[in-house]
Amino acid sequence: MPVRLKKFIGSILLVALVVIYALVATAVATARLAESSWVVHLAYFFFTGLLWVLPAMWIIKWMASAPKPRG
């Protein structure tokens, strides 16, 4: 796959990941943490704010990998 195409697809995937992840994390927080204290909210959003980095790192690693040589 050409490098430019991988970077284009990866960019779209990263934007989609961030938007969908933010919506899901917020929906879970409003459904499960409505009556919780501010400390629980802080811990939840700190944890979920860092958790999206794992799939993003995988996408970026895939984008940066060299194309396989044609045999």
PyMOL Python script that loads the backbone (N, CA, C, O; Angstrom):
from pymol import cmd

cmd.read_pdbstr("""\
ATOM      1  N   MET A   1       0.842  -1.169   0.000  1.00  0.00           N
ATOM      2  CA  MET A   1       0.000   0.000   0.000  1.00  0.00           C
ATOM      3  C   MET A   1       0.891   1.237   0.000  1.00  0.00           C
ATOM      4  O   MET A   1       1.854   1.296   0.765  1.00  0.00           O
ATOM      5  N   PRO A   2       0.599   2.204  -0.822  1.00  0.00           N
ATOM      6  CA  PRO A   2       1.416   3.427  -0.868  1.00  0.00           C
ATOM      7  C   PRO A   2       1.384   4.180   0.468  1.00  0.00           C
ATOM      8  O   PRO A   2       0.389   4.151   1.192  1.00  0.00           O
ATOM      9  N   VAL A   3       2.482   4.842   0.769  1.00  0.00           N
ATOM     10  CA  VAL A   3       2.623   5.550   2.041  1.00  0.00           C
ATOM     11  C   VAL A   3       1.570   6.643   2.174  1.00  0.00           C
ATOM     12  O   VAL A   3       0.995   6.817   3.248  1.00  0.00           O
ATOM     13  N   ARG A   4       1.315   7.369   1.113  1.00  0.00           N
ATOM     14  CA  ARG A   4       0.345   8.462   1.183  1.00  0.00           C
ATOM     15  C   ARG A   4      -1.055   7.941   1.492  1.00  0.00           C
ATOM     16  O   ARG A   4      -1.805   8.574   2.236  1.00  0.00           O
ATOM     17  N   LEU A   5      -1.405   6.802   0.930  1.00  0.00           N
ATOM     18  CA  LEU A   5      -2.716   6.215   1.193  1.00  0.00           C
ATOM     19  C   LEU A   5      -2.808   5.736   2.641  1.00  0.00           C
ATOM     20  O   LEU A   5      -3.839   5.919   3.288  1.00  0.00           O
ATOM     21  N   LYS A   6      -1.732   5.121   3.157  1.00  0.00           N
ATOM     22  CA  LYS A   6      -1.719   4.679   4.553  1.00  0.00           C
ATOM     23  C   LYS A   6      -1.886   5.870   5.499  1.00  0.00           C
ATOM     24  O   LYS A   6      -2.619   5.786   6.484  1.00  0.00           O
ATOM     25  N   LYS A   7      -1.217   6.957   5.205  1.00  0.00           N
ATOM     26  CA  LYS A   7      -1.320   8.134   6.065  1.00  0.00           C
ATOM     27  C   LYS A   7      -2.707   8.763   5.987  1.00  0.00           C
ATOM     28  O   LYS A   7      -3.219   9.257   6.992  1.00  0.00           O
ATOM     29  N   PHE A   8      -3.314   8.749   4.818  1.00  0.00           N
ATOM     30  CA  PHE A   8      -4.665   9.276   4.667  1.00  0.00           C
ATOM     31  C   PHE A   8      -5.661   8.431   5.456  1.00  0.00           C
ATOM     32  O   PHE A   8      -6.481   8.967   6.201  1.00  0.00           O
ATOM     33  N   ILE A   9      -5.591   7.114   5.293  1.00  0.00           N
ATOM     34  CA  ILE A   9      -6.481   6.206   6.014  1.00  0.00           C
ATOM     35  C   ILE A   9      -6.238   6.317   7.518  1.00  0.00           C
ATOM     36  O   ILE A   9      -7.187   6.358   8.301  1.00  0.00           O
ATOM     37  N   GLY A  10      -4.982   6.366   7.919  1.00  0.00           N
ATOM     38  CA  GLY A  10      -4.651   6.494   9.334  1.00  0.00           C
ATOM     39  C   GLY A  10      -5.169   7.785   9.942  1.00  0.00           C
ATOM     40  O   GLY A  10      -5.634   7.792  11.081  1.00  0.00           O
ATOM     41  N   SER A  11      -5.093   8.870   9.196  1.00  0.00           N
ATOM     42  CA  SER A  11      -5.601  10.154   9.692  1.00  0.00           C
ATOM     43  C   SER A  11      -7.104  10.093   9.907  1.00  0.00           C
ATOM     44  O   SER A  11      -7.611  10.581  10.918  1.00  0.00           O
ATOM     45  N   ILE A  12      -7.811   9.501   8.969  1.00  0.00           N
ATOM     46  CA  ILE A  12      -9.263   9.362   9.110  1.00  0.00           C
ATOM     47  C   ILE A  12      -9.590   8.464  10.308  1.00  0.00           C
ATOM     48  O   ILE A  12     -10.504   8.763  11.077  1.00  0.00           O
ATOM     49  N   LEU A  13      -8.845   7.367  10.466  1.00  0.00           N
ATOM     50  CA  LEU A  13      -9.070   6.475  11.601  1.00  0.00           C
ATOM     51  C   LEU A  13      -8.802   7.169  12.933  1.00  0.00           C
ATOM     52  O   LEU A  13      -9.536   6.957  13.899  1.00  0.00           O
ATOM     53  N   LEU A  14      -7.768   7.990  12.994  1.00  0.00           N
ATOM     54  CA  LEU A  14      -7.464   8.702  14.242  1.00  0.00           C
ATOM     55  C   LEU A  14      -8.571   9.686  14.620  1.00  0.00           C
ATOM     56  O   LEU A  14      -8.966   9.767  15.783  1.00  0.00           O
ATOM     57  N   VAL A  15      -9.061  10.423  13.644  1.00  0.00           N
ATOM     58  CA  VAL A  15     -10.147  11.370  13.925  1.00  0.00           C
ATOM     59  C   VAL A  15     -11.397  10.618  14.368  1.00  0.00           C
ATOM     60  O   VAL A  15     -12.056  11.015  15.329  1.00  0.00           O
ATOM     61  N   ALA A  16     -11.724   9.533  13.668  1.00  0.00           N
ATOM     62  CA  ALA A  16     -12.897   8.736  14.039  1.00  0.00           C
ATOM     63  C   ALA A  16     -12.722   8.140  15.435  1.00  0.00           C
ATOM     64  O   ALA A  16     -13.667   8.126  16.224  1.00  0.00           O
ATOM     65  N   LEU A  17     -11.536   7.654  15.742  1.00  0.00           N
ATOM     66  CA  LEU A  17     -11.264   7.085  17.062  1.00  0.00           C
ATOM     67  C   LEU A  17     -11.500   8.109  18.157  1.00  0.00           C
ATOM     68  O   LEU A  17     -12.156   7.814  19.156  1.00  0.00           O
ATOM     69  N   VAL A  18     -10.976   9.297  17.978  1.00  0.00           N
ATOM     70  CA  VAL A  18     -11.104  10.328  19.011  1.00  0.00           C
ATOM     71  C   VAL A  18     -12.564  10.722  19.206  1.00  0.00           C
ATOM     72  O   VAL A  18     -13.024  10.847  20.342  1.00  0.00           O
ATOM     73  N   VAL A  19     -13.287  10.918  18.125  1.00  0.00           N
ATOM     74  CA  VAL A  19     -14.690  11.339  18.230  1.00  0.00           C
ATOM     75  C   VAL A  19     -15.531  10.239  18.875  1.00  0.00           C
ATOM     76  O   VAL A  19     -16.273  10.505  19.820  1.00  0.00           O
ATOM     77  N   ILE A  20     -15.424   9.025  18.382  1.00  0.00           N
ATOM     78  CA  ILE A  20     -16.229   7.927  18.916  1.00  0.00           C
ATOM     79  C   ILE A  20     -15.847   7.632  20.361  1.00  0.00           C
ATOM     80  O   ILE A  20     -16.719   7.409  21.200  1.00  0.00           O
ATOM     81  N   TYR A  21     -14.561   7.630  20.656  1.00  0.00           N
ATOM     82  CA  TYR A  21     -14.102   7.349  22.014  1.00  0.00           C
ATOM     83  C   TYR A  21     -14.614   8.412  22.986  1.00  0.00           C
ATOM     84  O   TYR A  21     -15.058   8.081  24.086  1.00  0.00           O
ATOM     85  N   ALA A  22     -14.557   9.668  22.595  1.00  0.00           N
ATOM     86  CA  ALA A  22     -15.031  10.740  23.476  1.00  0.00           C
ATOM     87  C   ALA A  22     -16.529  10.612  23.735  1.00  0.00           C
ATOM     88  O   ALA A  22     -16.984  10.796  24.864  1.00  0.00           O
ATOM     89  N   LEU A  23     -17.293  10.297  22.695  1.00  0.00           N
ATOM     90  CA  LEU A  23     -18.736  10.138  22.873  1.00  0.00           C
ATOM     91  C   LEU A  23     -19.065   8.955  23.781  1.00  0.00           C
ATOM     92  O   LEU A  23     -19.923   9.064  24.657  1.00  0.00           O
ATOM     93  N   VAL A  24     -18.395   7.842  23.581  1.00  0.00           N
ATOM     94  CA  VAL A  24     -18.647   6.653  24.406  1.00  0.00           C
ATOM     95  C   VAL A  24     -18.217   6.899  25.855  1.00  0.00           C
ATOM     96  O   VAL A  24     -18.949   6.557  26.784  1.00  0.00           O
ATOM     97  N   ALA A  25     -17.047   7.485  26.051  1.00  0.00           N
ATOM     98  CA  ALA A  25     -16.570   7.752  27.414  1.00  0.00           C
ATOM     99  C   ALA A  25     -17.506   8.709  28.144  1.00  0.00           C
ATOM    100  O   ALA A  25     -17.759   8.528  29.336  1.00  0.00           O
ATOM    101  N   THR A  26     -18.019   9.710  27.463  1.00  0.00           N
ATOM    102  CA  THR A  26     -18.948  10.650  28.082  1.00  0.00           C
ATOM    103  C   THR A  26     -20.289   9.997  28.365  1.00  0.00           C
ATOM    104  O   THR A  26     -20.888  10.241  29.412  1.00  0.00           O
ATOM    105  N   ALA A  27     -20.765   9.170  27.444  1.00  0.00           N
ATOM    106  CA  ALA A  27     -22.037   8.476  27.666  1.00  0.00           C
ATOM    107  C   ALA A  27     -21.948   7.526  28.856  1.00  0.00           C
ATOM    108  O   ALA A  27     -22.875   7.451  29.663  1.00  0.00           O
ATOM    109  N   VAL A  28     -20.842   6.805  28.968  1.00  0.00           N
ATOM    110  CA  VAL A  28     -20.659   5.904  30.108  1.00  0.00           C
ATOM    111  C   VAL A  28     -20.588   6.715  31.404  1.00  0.00           C
ATOM    112  O   VAL A  28     -21.158   6.315  32.419  1.00  0.00           O
ATOM    113  N   ALA A  29     -19.910   7.822  31.370  1.00  0.00           N
ATOM    114  CA  ALA A  29     -19.792   8.655  32.573  1.00  0.00           C
ATOM    115  C   ALA A  29     -21.150   9.191  33.012  1.00  0.00           C
ATOM    116  O   ALA A  29     -21.456   9.182  34.204  1.00  0.00           O
ATOM    117  N   THR A  30     -21.954   9.649  32.087  1.00  0.00           N
ATOM    118  CA  THR A  30     -23.259  10.185  32.475  1.00  0.00           C
ATOM    119  C   THR A  30     -24.215   9.088  32.927  1.00  0.00           C
ATOM    120  O   THR A  30     -25.069   9.327  33.780  1.00  0.00           O
ATOM    121  N   ALA A  31     -24.083   7.896  32.369  1.00  0.00           N
ATOM    122  CA  ALA A  31     -24.974   6.806  32.745  1.00  0.00           C
ATOM    123  C   ALA A  31     -24.572   6.159  34.066  1.00  0.00           C
ATOM    124  O   ALA A  31     -25.442   5.766  34.843  1.00  0.00           O
ATOM    125  N   ARG A  32     -23.278   6.039  34.335  1.00  0.00           N
ATOM    126  CA  ARG A  32     -22.806   5.303  35.509  1.00  0.00           C
ATOM    127  C   ARG A  32     -22.333   6.180  36.664  1.00  0.00           C
ATOM    128  O   ARG A  32     -22.375   5.760  37.821  1.00  0.00           O
ATOM    129  N   LEU A  33     -21.887   7.386  36.359  1.00  0.00           N
ATOM    130  CA  LEU A  33     -21.258   8.206  37.399  1.00  0.00           C
ATOM    131  C   LEU A  33     -22.076   9.435  37.786  1.00  0.00           C
ATOM    132  O   LEU A  33     -21.530  10.392  38.335  1.00  0.00           O
ATOM    133  N   ALA A  34     -23.353   9.419  37.510  1.00  0.00           N
ATOM    134  CA  ALA A  34     -24.172  10.608  37.744  1.00  0.00           C
ATOM    135  C   ALA A  34     -24.186  11.038  39.208  1.00  0.00           C
ATOM    136  O   ALA A  34     -24.157  12.233  39.500  1.00  0.00           O
ATOM    137  N   GLU A  35     -24.229  10.097  40.112  1.00  0.00           N
ATOM    138  CA  GLU A  35     -24.313  10.413  41.536  1.00  0.00           C
ATOM    139  C   GLU A  35     -22.967  10.328  42.258  1.00  0.00           C
ATOM    140  O   GLU A  35     -22.914  10.452  43.482  1.00  0.00           O
ATOM    141  N   SER A  36     -21.902  10.123  41.526  1.00  0.00           N
ATOM    142  CA  SER A  36     -20.579   9.967  42.149  1.00  0.00           C
ATOM    143  C   SER A  36     -19.971  11.314  42.497  1.00  0.00           C
ATOM    144  O   SER A  36     -20.400  12.357  42.005  1.00  0.00           O
ATOM    145  N   SER A  37     -18.968  11.267  43.349  1.00  0.00           N
ATOM    146  CA  SER A  37     -18.299  12.497  43.766  1.00  0.00           C
ATOM    147  C   SER A  37     -17.372  13.007  42.665  1.00  0.00           C
ATOM    148  O   SER A  37     -17.128  12.333  41.664  1.00  0.00           O
ATOM    149  N   TRP A  38     -16.872  14.198  42.880  1.00  0.00           N
ATOM    150  CA  TRP A  38     -16.002  14.803  41.871  1.00  0.00           C
ATOM    151  C   TRP A  38     -14.682  14.053  41.761  1.00  0.00           C
ATOM    152  O   TRP A  38     -14.051  14.067  40.704  1.00  0.00           O
ATOM    153  N   VAL A  39     -14.259  13.400  42.835  1.00  0.00           N
ATOM    154  CA  VAL A  39     -13.007  12.646  42.803  1.00  0.00           C
ATOM    155  C   VAL A  39     -13.142  11.441  41.867  1.00  0.00           C
ATOM    156  O   VAL A  39     -12.215  11.131  41.118  1.00  0.00           O
ATOM    157  N   VAL A  40     -14.279  10.771  41.907  1.00  0.00           N
ATOM    158  CA  VAL A  40     -14.525   9.635  41.017  1.00  0.00           C
ATOM    159  C   VAL A  40     -14.567  10.116  39.567  1.00  0.00           C
ATOM    160  O   VAL A  40     -14.013   9.471  38.677  1.00  0.00           O
ATOM    161  N   HIS A  41     -15.221  11.241  39.337  1.00  0.00           N
ATOM    162  CA  HIS A  41     -15.262  11.816  37.988  1.00  0.00           C
ATOM    163  C   HIS A  41     -13.857  12.158  37.495  1.00  0.00           C
ATOM    164  O   HIS A  41     -13.501  11.871  36.352  1.00  0.00           O
ATOM    165  N   LEU A  42     -13.074  12.768  38.365  1.00  0.00           N
ATOM    166  CA  LEU A  42     -11.707  13.131  38.005  1.00  0.00           C
ATOM    167  C   LEU A  42     -10.883  11.897  37.656  1.00  0.00           C
ATOM    168  O   LEU A  42     -10.171  11.883  36.652  1.00  0.00           O
ATOM    169  N   ALA A  43     -10.982  10.862  38.486  1.00  0.00           N
ATOM    170  CA  ALA A  43     -10.225   9.632  38.224  1.00  0.00           C
ATOM    171  C   ALA A  43     -10.689   8.964  36.933  1.00  0.00           C
ATOM    172  O   ALA A  43      -9.869   8.488  36.147  1.00  0.00           O
ATOM    173  N   TYR A  44     -12.010   8.928  36.712  1.00  0.00           N
ATOM    174  CA  TYR A  44     -12.541   8.297  35.505  1.00  0.00           C
ATOM    175  C   TYR A  44     -12.056   9.032  34.249  1.00  0.00           C
ATOM    176  O   TYR A  44     -11.558   8.400  33.317  1.00  0.00           O
ATOM    177  N   PHE A  45     -12.195  10.335  34.221  1.00  0.00           N
ATOM    178  CA  PHE A  45     -11.802  11.076  33.031  1.00  0.00           C
ATOM    179  C   PHE A  45     -10.287  11.122  32.858  1.00  0.00           C
ATOM    180  O   PHE A  45      -9.807  11.224  31.729  1.00  0.00           O
ATOM    181  N   PHE A  46      -9.534  11.049  33.929  1.00  0.00           N
ATOM    182  CA  PHE A  46      -8.081  10.937  33.804  1.00  0.00           C
ATOM    183  C   PHE A  46      -7.713   9.611  33.145  1.00  0.00           C
ATOM    184  O   PHE A  46      -6.910   9.569  32.213  1.00  0.00           O
ATOM    185  N   PHE A  47      -8.312   8.526  33.645  1.00  0.00           N
ATOM    186  CA  PHE A  47      -8.031   7.200  33.097  1.00  0.00           C
ATOM    187  C   PHE A  47      -8.493   7.086  31.644  1.00  0.00           C
ATOM    188  O   PHE A  47      -7.733   6.629  30.789  1.00  0.00           O
ATOM    189  N   THR A  48      -9.713   7.491  31.361  1.00  0.00           N
ATOM    190  CA  THR A  48     -10.212   7.382  29.985  1.00  0.00           C
ATOM    191  C   THR A  48      -9.522   8.380  29.058  1.00  0.00           C
ATOM    192  O   THR A  48      -9.426   8.147  27.853  1.00  0.00           O
ATOM    193  N   GLY A  49      -9.046   9.478  29.612  1.00  0.00           N
ATOM    194  CA  GLY A  49      -8.310  10.440  28.800  1.00  0.00           C
ATOM    195  C   GLY A  49      -6.965   9.904  28.343  1.00  0.00           C
ATOM    196  O   GLY A  49      -6.446  10.326  27.309  1.00  0.00           O
ATOM    197  N   LEU A  50      -6.399   8.981  29.100  1.00  0.00           N
ATOM    198  CA  LEU A  50      -5.131   8.372  28.716  1.00  0.00           C
ATOM    199  C   LEU A  50      -5.307   7.075  27.939  1.00  0.00           C
ATOM    200  O   LEU A  50      -4.415   6.679  27.188  1.00  0.00           O
ATOM    201  N   LEU A  51      -6.437   6.417  28.108  1.00  0.00           N
ATOM    202  CA  LEU A  51      -6.650   5.104  27.520  1.00  0.00           C
ATOM    203  C   LEU A  51      -6.746   5.129  25.991  1.00  0.00           C
ATOM    204  O   LEU A  51      -6.386   4.148  25.341  1.00  0.00           O
ATOM    205  N   TRP A  52      -7.221   6.226  25.410  1.00  0.00           N
ATOM    206  CA  TRP A  52      -7.362   6.294  23.960  1.00  0.00           C
ATOM    207  C   TRP A  52      -6.009   6.281  23.249  1.00  0.00           C
ATOM    208  O   TRP A  52      -5.933   6.038  22.045  1.00  0.00           O
ATOM    209  N   VAL A  53      -4.954   6.543  23.999  1.00  0.00           N
ATOM    210  CA  VAL A  53      -3.617   6.606  23.404  1.00  0.00           C
ATOM    211  C   VAL A  53      -3.178   5.235  22.882  1.00  0.00           C
ATOM    212  O   VAL A  53      -2.451   5.158  21.892  1.00  0.00           O
ATOM    213  N   LEU A  54      -3.611   4.155  23.536  1.00  0.00           N
ATOM    214  CA  LEU A  54      -3.187   2.816  23.116  1.00  0.00           C
ATOM    215  C   LEU A  54      -3.620   2.483  21.684  1.00  0.00           C
ATOM    216  O   LEU A  54      -2.768   2.103  20.880  1.00  0.00           O
ATOM    217  N   PRO A  55      -4.900   2.607  21.329  1.00  0.00           N
ATOM    218  CA  PRO A  55      -5.236   2.339  19.925  1.00  0.00           C
ATOM    219  C   PRO A  55      -4.654   3.390  18.971  1.00  0.00           C
ATOM    220  O   PRO A  55      -4.345   3.077  17.821  1.00  0.00           O
ATOM    221  N   ALA A  56      -4.506   4.612  19.437  1.00  0.00           N
ATOM    222  CA  ALA A  56      -3.910   5.646  18.581  1.00  0.00           C
ATOM    223  C   ALA A  56      -2.453   5.319  18.270  1.00  0.00           C
ATOM    224  O   ALA A  56      -1.990   5.549  17.154  1.00  0.00           O
ATOM    225  N   MET A  57      -1.725   4.780  19.259  1.00  0.00           N
ATOM    226  CA  MET A  57      -0.331   4.389  19.010  1.00  0.00           C
ATOM    227  C   MET A  57      -0.258   3.283  17.966  1.00  0.00           C
ATOM    228  O   MET A  57       0.631   3.288  17.115  1.00  0.00           O
ATOM    229  N   TRP A  58      -1.189   2.337  18.028  1.00  0.00           N
ATOM    230  CA  TRP A  58      -1.208   1.249  17.046  1.00  0.00           C
ATOM    231  C   TRP A  58      -1.452   1.803  15.648  1.00  0.00           C
ATOM    232  O   TRP A  58      -0.798   1.379  14.695  1.00  0.00           O
ATOM    233  N   ILE A  59      -2.390   2.749  15.511  1.00  0.00           N
ATOM    234  CA  ILE A  59      -2.680   3.341  14.200  1.00  0.00           C
ATOM    235  C   ILE A  59      -1.466   4.102  13.684  1.00  0.00           C
ATOM    236  O   ILE A  59      -1.116   3.980  12.510  1.00  0.00           O
ATOM    237  N   ILE A  60      -0.824   4.879  14.539  1.00  0.00           N
ATOM    238  CA  ILE A  60       0.337   5.656  14.117  1.00  0.00           C
ATOM    239  C   ILE A  60       1.496   4.733  13.747  1.00  0.00           C
ATOM    240  O   ILE A  60       2.217   4.992  12.784  1.00  0.00           O
ATOM    241  N   LYS A  61       1.671   3.664  14.508  1.00  0.00           N
ATOM    242  CA  LYS A  61       2.723   2.694  14.176  1.00  0.00           C
ATOM    243  C   LYS A  61       2.462   2.074  12.804  1.00  0.00           C
ATOM    244  O   LYS A  61       3.388   1.912  12.010  1.00  0.00           O
ATOM    245  N   TRP A  62       1.209   1.730  12.526  1.00  0.00           N
ATOM    246  CA  TRP A  62       0.847   1.175  11.222  1.00  0.00           C
ATOM    247  C   TRP A  62       1.096   2.208  10.108  1.00  0.00           C
ATOM    248  O   TRP A  62       1.593   1.859   9.037  1.00  0.00           O
ATOM    249  N   MET A  63       0.754   3.458  10.361  1.00  0.00           N
ATOM    250  CA  MET A  63       0.951   4.514   9.361  1.00  0.00           C
ATOM    251  C   MET A  63       2.443   4.703   9.045  1.00  0.00           C
ATOM    252  O   MET A  63       2.813   4.931   7.893  1.00  0.00           O
ATOM    253  N   ALA A  64       3.280   4.608  10.059  1.00  0.00           N
ATOM    254  CA  ALA A  64       4.711   4.899   9.891  1.00  0.00           C
ATOM    255  C   ALA A  64       5.509   3.715   9.385  1.00  0.00           C
ATOM    256  O   ALA A  64       6.667   3.874   8.998  1.00  0.00           O
ATOM    257  N   SER A  65       4.915   2.534   9.379  1.00  0.00           N
ATOM    258  CA  SER A  65       5.678   1.367   8.945  1.00  0.00           C
ATOM    259  C   SER A  65       5.979   1.453   7.457  1.00  0.00           C
ATOM    260  O   SER A  65       5.194   1.979   6.668  1.00  0.00           O
ATOM    261  N   ALA A  66       7.150   0.917   7.099  1.00  0.00           N
ATOM    262  CA  ALA A  66       7.574   0.952   5.702  1.00  0.00           C
ATOM    263  C   ALA A  66       6.719  -0.013   4.885  1.00  0.00           C
ATOM    264  O   ALA A  66       6.302  -1.060   5.381  1.00  0.00           O
ATOM    265  N   PRO A  67       6.468   0.340   3.660  1.00  0.00           N
ATOM    266  CA  PRO A  67       5.691  -0.584   2.813  1.00  0.00           C
ATOM    267  C   PRO A  67       6.476  -1.870   2.551  1.00  0.00           C
ATOM    268  O   PRO A  67       7.702  -1.860   2.446  1.00  0.00           O
ATOM    269  N   LYS A  68       5.753  -2.950   2.452  1.00  0.00           N
ATOM    270  CA  LYS A  68       6.399  -4.236   2.198  1.00  0.00           C
ATOM    271  C   LYS A  68       6.910  -4.272   0.758  1.00  0.00           C
ATOM    272  O   LYS A  68       6.197  -3.880  -0.166  1.00  0.00           O
ATOM    273  N   PRO A  69       8.147  -4.743   0.567  1.00  0.00           N
ATOM    274  CA  PRO A  69       8.688  -4.807  -0.810  1.00  0.00           C
ATOM    275  C   PRO A  69       7.937  -5.851  -1.637  1.00  0.00           C
ATOM    276  O   PRO A  69       7.551  -6.910  -1.141  1.00  0.00           O
ATOM    277  N   ARG A  70       7.749  -5.525  -2.874  1.00  0.00           N
ATOM    278  CA  ARG A  70       7.088  -6.470  -3.764  1.00  0.00           C
ATOM    279  C   ARG A  70       8.097  -7.494  -4.230  1.00  0.00           C
ATOM    280  O   ARG A  70       9.218  -7.173  -4.625  1.00  0.00           O
ATOM    281  N   GLY A  71       7.663  -8.729  -4.170  1.00  0.00           N
ATOM    282  CA  GLY A  71       8.586  -9.812  -4.472  1.00  0.00           C
ATOM    283  C   GLY A  71       8.489 -10.248  -5.848  1.00  0.00           C
ATOM    284  O   GLY A  71       9.207 -11.160  -6.259  1.00  0.00           O
TER     285      GLY A  71
END
""", "prot")
cmd.dss("prot")
cmd.show_as("cartoon", "prot")
cmd.util.cbc("prot")
cmd.orient("prot")
